[in-house]
């Protein structure tokens, strides 16, 4: 196994909270899956959790080398939780197809947040093959 790419992102929680306040469901529906929304909305400080997921999606898009767009849209990248509660990344749609084409077998993520900032990093792992 080898690393295909790595990514990191930091987000101001206030920026996400303001966007949620101004645009509500329109903003949330474009960036977060129903599962992500259910999880974040169930948390005491939902904006903090939305910000961490926003950062994770940006970090993953950097690890893939695609940016957010046609090959990995906001709703193609879902932050879920494994049975132990740790964050895990689920690739959907175009991002899953991109990963398959490039031999990416796993994406590891780590999230963190404090009062004002949320951050995430991501590592895309290839099981054999060459980086394009």
N, C-alpha and C positions, 0 to 999 in steps of 0.2 A: 504494500500500500504506500501511496505517496500523497503529498499535498497538491491539490489542484490550485487552490488559492485561499487567501485569508482576507478578512475584512473586519473593520471596526467602525462604530458610529457612536456619537454622543448627541443627545437631544435635550433641549431645555423643556422641562415638564410644563412650565407656564405657557410655552408656545402651543403645545398640544392641548392643554386645558382651554386656552383661548379659542383655538380652532373648533373644539367640541362645543363650546358655549355659543360661538357665532354660527356654526353650520350644522350642528347636531347630527342627526341620522344621515344626512347627505354626506358629510365628511366621513363618519364612521363606516358607512356602507361601502365607500370606495376603497377604504384602506384595510379593513379588518373583516375576517370571516365571521359567520354567525357564532361559531365556537369561541373565537377570541373575544367577541363582544359579550357573550354570556359570562365568560370568566372575568373579564375586566369589570363589567357592570356589577358583579357580585363582590367586588373588593371595596374596602372602606375608602381608599384613595384611588378611584378608577383611573384618573388621568395619569398617575404614576405608572400604572400597569400598561396603559395604552402607549405611553411614551417608550417604555422598555421594548414593547413589541414593534413599534415604529423603528427604533434603533436596530433591533434584530433584523428586520426586513432589509434595511439599508446595508447592514453589515453583510448579510447573506448575498445581496446583489453584488457587492464588491468582491466577495470571495468567488462568486461565479464569473465575475468579469463582465456582467451583462448590464449593470445598472438596473434601475426600475424601468420597465418598458415591455416591449413585445415578447422578449424571451423569459422574463420573470416579472410579472405584474404584481401589484400589491396583494391581490387575492390568490395568487399562485404560491405564496409563501405564508404558511400558517405556523404560528408558535403554539404548540400544544404542550402537554406535560406527560412525562413517562409515569409508570406505576409508582415510582418513588417520589413523584412531584417535581422532578428536575425538568427544566425546559428542554423541549426537543423541537426540531424543525421538520415540518411535513411539507414536501413539495407537491404541488398540484398543477394540473393543466400544462401550460407552456414550460414552466420551470422544471416539471418532472420530465418532460420530453427532452429539454436541454440537457439535464443531468444524465439521462440515459444515453444520449448521443455522445456525450463526452466521458462516459465511464465513471461518473461520480456516483459512488455507492453510499456515501454518508456525508451529512453536514452536522458538525457539532457546533452548538451555540452556548454562550454564557451571557447572562443578563445581570445587570446590577442597577440599583437606583438609590438615590438619596432624595432629600426634600426638593431640590431644584433641578436635578439632572438624572437622566437615565442613560445607560450605555450598554452596548452589546458587542461581542465579537463572534466571529464565525470562521470555521475552517471547513473547506470542502475537500473531501478525501476521494482519491481515485484508487480503484483496485486494478492496477495494471494499465497498460496503454500509454499513449503519449499525450502530452498537453498540446492542443492545437496551436 
